[in-house]
Amino acid sequence: MTPDVVHGALFALATYLVIGSVVAVPFVIFDIGRIDPAAKAAPWTFRALVLPGVVAMWPLLVRRLTQSRKAR
Amino acid sequence: MSVSYTAVGWNRAKKAYDATIASGLVVYVALFCGVGFAAHPNATIETLLIRALATASFLMLHVILSIGPLCRLSPRFLPLLYNRRHLGVTLFLVALAHAVFAIVQFHALGNVNPLVSLLTSGTGFQTFGAAALCILFFMAATSHDFWLATLSPRAWKTLHMGVYFAYALIVLHVALGALHAESYPVLGIATGAGMASLLTLHVFAAFHERAGDRDAARLNDGWIDAGPVSDIQDGRARVVCAEERIAVFRYEGKISAVSDVCRHQNGPLGEGRVIDGCITCPWHGYQYLPGNGRSPAPFTEKVPTFDVRVVDGRVYVNPEAHEPGTPVQPAHV
């Protein structure tokens, strides 16, 4: 891989993760219970534990949240 | 099973399991560094730590990949399976520590971005390592039951089967990296032995499981003969196969049949028991009512159910599954 390709890929990844971080924090605090009722009353330790996965898979969770809002 | 999630459902067994992992790691790293210094007095602590963490994570991965087939071969290994996810998360953390140390040692403090240097230099073995680390991250990050529910058990299991792909990437990482530079054959022999042992275990387990997957003979009406009632212990099951495994339970003078596959992590329900009127999975304790395949309220898991009848002391099962959670009249013994 050339350095330019790697630079581009790392920039794209960093952008994705920054967006993920901005989405993930309010999600685990306010919205996680909307897609899984068992998470509604979960302690902060649980929310901190799932945070990395939310950052990594934020598009999936945003989609689930949108679907659950439309369903209400 | 939990109504509200917690971070970790701590119990005595989990604490003992994690304490064993932690102490084993500390002892291993200390021994590795100690022997390393003795053999190579000029070696730096950073180099020894990088190698100690690398070999520790590689060994842990072999242990993790052995647990599944070992449990199929003998139930005495089941305690290793119960908290395997803790081992997996620890593996990721140890591999991450190895990666961070290696990046700082070999790629930082130069003109080039350390990550760019990592992915563009050498034989490319770092790229394989980085890819494997990404897979291990996704597995560790989704190890909680929240993800099992959010992703669906099928998608979750598919993601976690990626551990085999991660293993292949790590073998390439080792082959093109450490083995490439190594003058002694010990590491090469150990890597080969590790691969051979994993392959052997998986093949043995596959043959062992195949015996249980042979379809039972069908009667003229399509039903399966599950054998005499007397062959099924009270509170236990007999597993029969008709394109899928069916667990036929005997309990309280009745016979019911449900899918053998637990909704949680595909555990073998047929190897469980009926406890307090519920079929209880031997892996993580998920429960289902035998009469309808539903978990007792407030839990919502369901498994498919099957019609059964008892004629002249023999149990017969209709292999056409009902939808998960469908009530089925049990047969009376």
Interface residues (C-beta under 8 A of the other chain):
Chain A: M1 T2 P3 V6 H7 L10 I32 I35 D36 A38 A39 K40 A41 A42 P43 T45 F46 A48 L49 V50 P52 G53 A56 M57 L60 L61 R64
Chain B: S2 V3 S4 Y5 T6 A7 V8 V112 N113 L115 V116 L119 T120 T127 F137 F138 A140 A141 T142 H144 F146 W147 A149 T150 L151
